[in-house]
Amino acid sequence: MSVVAHGGKNFYGARLGILMLETRFPRIPGDMGNAGTWPFPVLFKRVRGATPKRVVEQRAVGLGNAFLDAAAELVAEGADGITTTCGFLSLFQDQLARHTRVPVATSTLMMVPLVQRLLPPDQKVGIITVSQPSLTVEHLTAVGVDPATPVIGTEGGRELTRVLIGDEPSLDVALAEQDLIEASGWLLERHPEIGAFVFECANMAPYAKAVRDRHGRPVYDIYSFVTWFHSGLQPRDFSPLWGRGPDWRER
């Protein structure tokens, strides 16, 4: 039997392309920008000039073409789907999808309507973001999120927002975790009807288990979002298991 391979890409075996902000802060295991976080190969592309402060606090003004070009480069290199390392890039969801012509998942905020549907009717999703003042109605409605969804930021904490937005070179992981636990607790005090949390920030996944353990609510983050997204780009091949086990009989 002859097997024919077809080319056309630069890299193979990595279905997912990740648009990176230009940062120097630590990216610990669980962080989106740490390659060891992912159980599959990924392609990274840094967008020059896209600092956290510029993207979060200044709405990435003037960076639209840079993101579009970087995404197109990832697709040319071999990516079959594109995601980003900042939930505030929800503003670019439609433009990136239109420009690249591949599936695009800019922001974990896209999960909010789905998670809301998972919950009982008397419960709500709570969003935790790195900067509540910067998360506008436009960021939410760009990906179909109800603007009335409860939101809280970690800017009232001691570590996480300071390090991420300030792009600091060191991070106290324990303090960052405490910031997430406290912020989620404050949101629950104001909205006890919250049945699940969605983390806007792509750097918050390392702390999801701690929040779940403390407050007993499901937590959905960039890891759960992107692993789901990738599962459509590269479905699991179950055929090697066919014919094995006691439930299979030859005819």
C-alpha angles and dihedrals in degrees: 000000000000121000120202121198120204125209136193101129134084098220129031134198096036111095097173127072119197122202107215128205115230101261145147101192116117117276105204125191107293092035113118092235094056107093090208090065092074127076089210136047118275137188119228127204122182117216106216116228092019097121119170092248093050094048099040104033100027099038092241090283110187094013100091096101092044091057093045092050093047091049091050089051091053091052091048089051093054112280116141093190136024133218134166140224096235129062091207088072088080082103088072098046098108096039094050094048092047093047100045099036091217131099112286129196107184101168144019085230085082087073095060098085091047094048089048089056090052093058130081112266093255094055132079140203117248119211121212114197137178091239123019095186090056097048103091134186087256092059089053101042091047087073100031101265119151106245089220091066110122112256135184131175134215092228088103090063131086106245126007103063092037092055098041100044093037090046092226120184097230135049132195098218095195092054091047090052090049090052090058094045092050096044092050090047092052090050091051091051090056095039111026088171091074109122100177141011130228117199111217094193119082090213095060101075094093088067100045095098092052091053092046091049093048100044104024096230126122114259123209118194144158092288095056091042098049096041087055091046091049092049088069093048091050111020115198115261107231095172094098087065095053113111094021127113136032094292093065122081129178116237 
